[in-house]
């Protein structure tokens, strides 16, 4: 009478001694071989291999560490991308394992990455086409989609070059999912990946992977000290879950605050960067007031038909000092022809009423307002030429980007408001905010 070999049955190929010692308790039936050794494939349920390996037809599951090729999928090229990430759709338990065992051991660029298309399964005839789904691509990468599932476990750069993956296909011989994991050789605690796969397979194929990975993990056989250790692990897991849930709630609240403050900024200081007309004039008015100036709205205060300055500004630190301000927003670049507008009728009207010229003329511009502020060019690329006439009248052009950054510096306390006011009073041509 034949006695069936206990399951799961795991074949270890070129597995280092220390890894084998950590994995062996999870495999009631196992054997260590070297790549190229003869085996009887149907004896085995799963392969763990170090180095390149291909699954025999009869064995649906393979975990590889440090492979350059596996099941016809090859490491294609190397990337110099420094940024690596775990894709958002990777399940939380798998993500944690990537973050604790793969990321800490990952070497510096260049890093080799896997080919996009699983060429071995595409367009084949014969036995392989009968065993596996045919239209496949690395999860998250292929344009044509695939009939299986899985995840790129780790990607590099904006191109999402796949550095490690977990591929799940239908194994047509058994009608159950077949798992293929490709992980770096340097992966820490590789036995944790075998354990995770076995736990998943217990639900998918309990006849081959019966519940209870190893009797050594069952609490009923644990001595008191080990049982206490098991309970400690469970307690820590519960505390970790509660902590993560709390962090998730706090993060969600913080994200809500971010969005709320973006809305406030959009209705407030960011108008210096996005608006023109009355909305821009109001934003400039409030910013100058925040810097300590006294500001009067002027456009509608003059004689009928007269076009006055947008704002009239005084400085409480300098008695009698007065500045006329014109404000313009542009969808394209600022226009040099608009600069002298404040020096025309507004200045003449002031002189007629006060018997003197104003102390200062400001032309405030918000150029390319539909373009992100850090992608805009200079308001006036050639100020010596474009602003020569305005400069001769002691005029000053103020880019709203500079004005906003100056207001931020005052609010943060890094620059005193009187320093900014003095710079605005005394500068000519094109203003650059003071930094200290």
C-alpha positions in Angstrom: 0.0 0.0 0.0 1.4 3.3 -1.1 1.4 6.2 1.4 1.0 9.6 -0.3 3.8 12.0 0.4 2.7 14.9 2.7 1.9 18.2 1.1 2.9 20.8 0.1 5.8 19.3 -1.8 8.4 21.9 -2.5 11.4 21.6 -4.8 14.4 23.8 -3.8 16.7 24.7 -6.8 20.1 26.2 -6.0 18.8 27.6 -2.7 21.5 28.7 -0.3 21.9 26.8 2.9 20.6 29.5 5.2 17.5 30.1 3.1 16.9 26.4 2.9 17.1 26.1 6.7 14.5 28.9 7.0 12.1 27.4 4.4 12.3 23.7 5.1 9.9 23.8 8.0 7.1 24.9 5.6 7.6 22.0 3.2 6.6 18.6 4.7 8.0 17.0 1.5 11.0 18.7 -0.1 14.2 18.1 -2.0 17.2 20.2 -2.8 18.6 20.0 -6.4 20.9 21.9 -8.7 19.6 23.5 -11.9 19.8 20.8 -14.6 19.3 17.8 -12.3 16.7 15.3 -13.4 13.4 15.4 -11.5 9.9 13.9 -11.8 7.9 17.1 -12.2 4.5 15.7 -11.2 5.9 14.9 -7.7 6.1 18.6 -6.9 3.6 21.4 -6.2 5.9 24.4 -6.1 9.5 25.4 -6.9 11.7 27.8 -5.1 14.7 28.8 -7.2 17.7 31.0 -6.9 18.8 32.1 -10.3 17.0 31.7 -13.7 14.4 29.0 -13.9 11.4 27.9 -16.0 8.4 26.0 -14.6 7.9 22.5 -15.9 4.4 22.0 -17.4 3.2 20.0 -14.4 4.3 22.5 -11.7 2.1 25.7 -11.6 3.9 27.7 -8.9 7.4 29.2 -9.0 9.2 31.7 -6.6 12.5 33.0 -8.0 15.2 35.1 -6.4 17.8 36.8 -8.6 16.6 35.4 -11.9 17.7 37.0 -15.1 15.1 34.9 -17.0 12.1 33.0 -15.8 9.4 31.3 -17.9 10.6 33.2 -21.0 10.4 36.6 -19.3 13.8 38.3 -19.5 15.5 41.2 -17.7 15.4 43.6 -20.6 17.7 46.5 -19.8 19.0 48.6 -16.9 17.5 51.9 -15.7 19.3 54.7 -13.9 16.0 55.9 -12.3 16.6 56.6 -8.6 13.0 56.8 -7.6 11.3 53.4 -6.9 7.8 52.8 -5.7 5.3 50.1 -4.8 2.2 50.5 -7.0 -1.0 51.6 -5.4 -2.9 48.4 -6.3 -0.6 46.0 -4.5 -2.5 44.5 -1.5 -1.6 45.9 1.9 0.0 42.6 3.2 2.1 42.2 0.1 3.0 45.9 0.2 4.3 45.5 3.7 6.4 42.6 2.7 7.9 44.5 -0.2 8.7 47.5 2.1 10.3 45.4 4.7 12.2 42.7 2.7 12.8 44.1 -0.8 13.2 47.9 -0.5 15.8 47.8 2.3 18.0 45.5 0.3 17.7 47.2 -3.1 21.0 48.2 -4.6 21.8 51.5 -6.2 21.1 52.3 -9.9 21.6 51.0 -12.6 18.9 48.4 -11.9 17.8 45.8 -14.4 14.1 45.6 -15.2 11.8 43.0 -16.7 10.5 42.9 -20.3 7.0 44.3 -20.8 5.5 41.4 -22.7 5.5 37.8 -21.6 6.5 36.6 -25.0 6.6 32.9 -24.0 2.8 32.9 -23.5 1.9 35.0 -26.5 0.9 33.4 -29.8 2.2 29.9 -28.9 0.9 26.6 -30.1 1.3 23.2 -28.5 1.6 22.2 -24.9 2.4 25.6 -23.3 -0.6 27.2 -25.0 -2.8 24.5 -23.6 -1.5 24.9 -20.1 -1.5 28.7 -19.6 -3.5 31.7 -20.7 -2.1 33.0 -23.9 -2.6 36.8 -24.0 -0.4 38.1 -21.1 1.6 41.1 -20.2 3.3 42.2 -17.0 0.6 43.4 -14.6 0.0 47.1 -15.0 2.3 47.4 -18.0 0.8 45.7 -21.1 -1.3 47.6 -23.6 -3.4 44.7 -24.6 -4.4 43.5 -21.1 -4.3 40.0 -19.8 -6.5 37.2 -18.7 -4.6 36.7 -15.4 -3.9 39.0 -12.6 -1.0 40.0 -10.3 1.1 43.0 -9.5 4.3 44.7 -10.4 5.7 44.6 -6.8 8.3 47.4 -7.4 8.8 49.8 -10.2 11.4 52.4 -11.1 11.0 55.9 -12.6 8.0 57.5 -14.2 8.2 54.8 -16.9 7.3 52.2 -14.2 10.0 49.8 -15.2 9.2 46.6 -13.3 11.9 45.4 -10.9 9.9 42.7 -9.2 6.5 41.1 -9.9 3.9 38.6 -8.8 2.1 37.1 -11.8 -1.1 35.0 -11.5 -2.4 33.0 -14.4 -4.9 30.2 -14.9 -3.1 26.9 -15.0 -5.2 25.1 -17.5 -4.3 21.6 -16.5 -5.5 22.1 -12.9 -8.0 24.9 -13.6 -6.5 26.8 -10.7 -4.3 29.9 -10.5 -0.6 29.5 -11.2 1.7 31.9 -9.4 5.0 33.2 -10.6 7.1 35.5 -8.3 10.3 37.2 -9.4 12.2 38.9 -6.6 15.7 40.3 -6.3 18.4 37.9 -5.0 19.1 40.3 -2.1 15.6 40.0 -0.7 15.6 39.8 3.1 13.8 37.0 4.9 12.9 35.1 1.6 11.0 32.5 3.7 8.4 35.2 4.4 7.5 35.2 0.6 7.2 31.4 0.6 4.9 31.6 3.7 2.7 34.3 2.1 2.3 32.3 -1.1 1.5 29.1 0.8 -1.1 30.9 2.9 -2.7 32.1 -0.4 -2.6 28.7 -1.9 -4.3 27.1 1.1 -7.5 28.9 0.0 -7.0 28.3 -3.7 -5.9 24.7 -3.8 -6.4 23.1 -0.3 -5.9 19.6 -1.6 -2.2 20.4 -2.5 -1.7 23.0 0.1 -3.6 21.9 3.2 -4.3 24.4 6.0 -1.6 24.6 8.7 1.6 25.3 6.9 3.7 23.5 9.4 3.0 21.9 12.8 5.6 24.1 14.3 3.4 27.1 13.6 0.4 25.5 15.3 -0.3 26.9 18.8 -1.6 23.5 20.1 2.0 22.1 19.9 3.7 25.2 21.3 5.4 25.2 24.7 4.4 28.0 27.0 7.2 30.3 26.1 6.5 29.9 22.4 2.8 30.3 23.0 3.5 33.6 24.8 5.7 34.6 21.8 2.8 33.8 19.4 0.4 35.9 21.6 2.9 38.7 21.5 3.0 38.6 17.7 -0.8 38.6 17.6 -1.0 41.5 20.0 1.6 43.5 18.1 -0.3 42.8 14.9 -3.5 44.1 16.4 -1.7 47.2 17.7 -0.1 47.7 14.3 -3.5 47.4 12.6 -5.0 49.9 15.0 -2.1 52.3 14.6 -2.3 52.1 10.9 -6.0 52.6 11.0 -5.4 55.7 13.1 -2.7 56.9 10.8 -5.0 56.4 7.9 -7.7 58.5 9.6 -5.2 61.2 10.5 -3.8 61.2 7.0 -7.3 61.5 5.5 -8.1 64.4 7.8 -4.7 66.1 6.9 -5.5 65.6 3.2 -8.9 67.2 3.7 -7.2 70.2 5.4 -4.8 70.5 2.5 -7.6 70.6 0.0 -9.5 73.1 2.2 -6.4 75.4 2.5 -5.9 75.1 -1.3 -9.4 76.5 -1.7 -8.7 79.3 0.8 -5.4 80.1 -1.1 -7.3 80.1 -4.4 -9.8 82.7 -3.1 -7.0 84.6 -1.4 -3.2 85.1 -2.1 -3.1 82.8 -5.2 -5.3 85.3 -7.0 -2.0 87.2 -7.5 -1.0 84.4 -9.8 -4.3 83.5 -11.5 -6.4 86.6 -11.9 -6.7 89.9 -13.7 -9.2 92.8 -13.5 -10.9 93.6 -10.2 -10.0 90.2 -8.6 -6.3 90.9 -9.2 -6.6 94.4 -8.0 -8.3 93.2 -4.8 -5.5 90.7 -4.2 -2.8 93.3 -4.7 -4.6 95.7 -2.3 -4.8 93.1 0.4 -1.2 92.0 0.0 0.1 95.6 0.2 -2.0 96.2 3.3 -0.6 93.0 4.8 2.9 94.5 4.2 1.9 97.6 6.3 1.0 100.1 3.5 -2.2 102.1 3.6 -4.2 101.5 0.3 -7.0 103.5 -1.3 -9.0 102.1 -4.3 -9.0 104.9 -6.8 -10.5 103.9 -10.2 -14.0 105.1 -9.4 -13.1 108.2 -7.4 -12.1 110.7 -10.1 -14.2 113.0 -12.4 -16.6 111.4 -14.8 -14.7 109.8 -17.7 -11.3 110.2 -16.0 -9.2 107.1 -15.8 -7.3 107.2 -12.5 -4.8 104.8 -11.0 -6.1 101.5 -9.7 -4.7 102.0 -6.2 -3.1 104.9 -4.2 -0.6 103.7 -1.7 0.9 105.6 1.3 3.5 104.4 3.9 2.8 105.4 7.5 6.5 105.4 8.1 7.1 108.2 5.6 4.9 111.2 6.0 3.4 112.5 2.8 4.9 109.7 0.6 2.4 108.7 -2.1 2.6 106.1 -4.8 0.2 105.6 -7.8 -0.4 101.9 -8.8 -1.6 100.4 -12.0 -2.3 96.7 -12.1 -2.5 94.4 -15.2 -3.0 90.6 -15.7 -2.1 88.9 -18.9 -2.7 85.5 -20.5 0.5 86.0 -22.4 3.6 88.1 -21.5 3.4 91.6 -20.0 3.1 94.4 -22.5 5.7 97.2 -22.4 3.2 99.6 -23.9 1.0 99.4 -20.8 3.8 100.4 -18.4 3.5 104.2 -19.0 -0.3 104.2 -18.4 0.0 105.2 -14.8 2.4 108.1 -15.8 -0.3 109.6 -18.0 -3.7 110.7 -16.8 -3.3 109.4 -13.2 -0.1 111.3 -12.6 -1.5 114.5 -14.3 -4.6 114.3 -12.2 -2.5 113.9 -9.0 -0.3 116.8 -9.9 -3.3 119.1 -10.7 -4.8 118.3 -7.3 -1.7 118.3 -5.1 0.7 120.7 -6.9 3.4 118.1 -7.1 4.2 114.8 -8.7 3.6 111.5 -6.8 6.7 110.1 -5.1 6.5 106.8 -6.9 4.8 105.0 -9.7 4.2 101.2 -9.6 3.1 99.0 -12.4 2.1 95.6 -11.0 1.9 92.7 -13.6 0.7 89.1 -13.5 2.1 87.8 -16.8 1.1 84.4 -18.3 -1.5 83.9 -15.6 -2.8 80.6 -17.1 0.7 79.1 -16.9 2.1 77.6 -13.7 4.2 80.4 -12.0 7.4 78.4 -12.0 7.1 77.8 -15.7 6.7 81.4 -16.7 9.4 83.5 -18.3 10.5 86.9 -17.0 7.9 89.6 -17.1 10.3 91.8 -19.2 13.2 90.0 -20.6 15.1 93.2 -21.6 14.2 95.7 -18.8 17.0 98.1 -19.6 15.4 98.7 -23.0 11.7 98.0 -22.3 11.4 100.0 -19.1 13.9 102.8 -19.8 11.2 105.5 -20.0 9.4 104.3 -16.9 12.7 104.0 -15.0 13.5 107.6 -15.8 10.3 108.6 -14.0 11.4 106.7 -10.9 8.9 104.0 -11.9 9.0 100.4 -10.6 7.5 97.3 -12.2 6.4 94.6 -9.7 5.9 91.0 -10.8 3.1 89.4 -8.7 5.2 86.3 -8.2 7.8 88.5 -6.4 5.1 90.3 -4.4 3.6 87.0 -3.3 6.9 85.5 -2.2 7.7 88.7 -0.2 4.3 88.5 1.5 5.0 84.9 2.4 8.4 85.8 3.8 6.8 88.5 6.0 4.2 86.1 7.2 6.8 83.5 8.1 8.8 86.1 9.9 12.0 85.7 7.8 11.9 89.3 6.5 10.5 92.3 8.4 7.6 94.2 6.7 9.4 97.5 6.9 12.3 96.0 4.9 10.0 95.1 2.1 8.3 98.5 2.2 11.6 100.3 2.0 12.7 98.1 -0.9 9.4 98.9 -2.8 9.8 102.6 -2.1 13.4 102.9 -3.2 13.7 100.4 -6.0 13.4 101.4 -9.7 12.9 99.5 -13.0 12.1 95.8 -12.1 11.6 94.8 -8.5 13.5 91.9 -6.8 12.2 91.1 -3.3 14.6 91.4 -0.4 15.5 88.0 1.2 16.7 89.3 4.6 
